[in-house]
């Protein structure tokens, strides 16, 4: 099966959808900003973001896991 945006979106729960919605504006957000917007802890949010990065739904921009300036963007918007 080819990888399409529709296939990548399958299996997303309401929380994953909320993460994508919080990134809809195209402006990058930090883990803590996203966590505050969706009502999860930063750790739980980071776990979900890592999975979404792996699926190609979200881009992570930063120098590494400890980079305080790291930002997340929807894969269909923002910097790639």
ZIBEL-V355599 format. One record per pair of residues at least 4 apart in sequence whose C-alpha atoms are under 6 Angstrom apart, sorted by sequence separation. I is the first residue (numbers start at 1). J is the second residue. D is the distance in whole Angstrom. If there is no record, write none. Layout:
# ZIBEL-V355599
I/J/D, I/J/D
This chain:
# ZIBEL-V355599
12/16/6, 29/33/6, 35/39/6, 42/46/6, 53/57/6, 63/67/6, 35/40/5, 52/57/5, 53/58/5, 73/78/6, 35/41/6, 52/58/6, 53/59/6, 35/42/5, 62/70/4, 61/70/6, 32/42/5, 35/45/6, 61/71/5, 31/42/6, 60/71/6, 60/72/5, 59/72/6, 59/73/5, 58/73/6, 58/74/4, 59/75/6, 58/75/5, 57/75/5, 30/71/5, 29/71/5, 28/71/5, 29/72/5, 28/72/5, 28/73/5, 23/73/6, 23/74/6, 26/77/6, 26/78/5
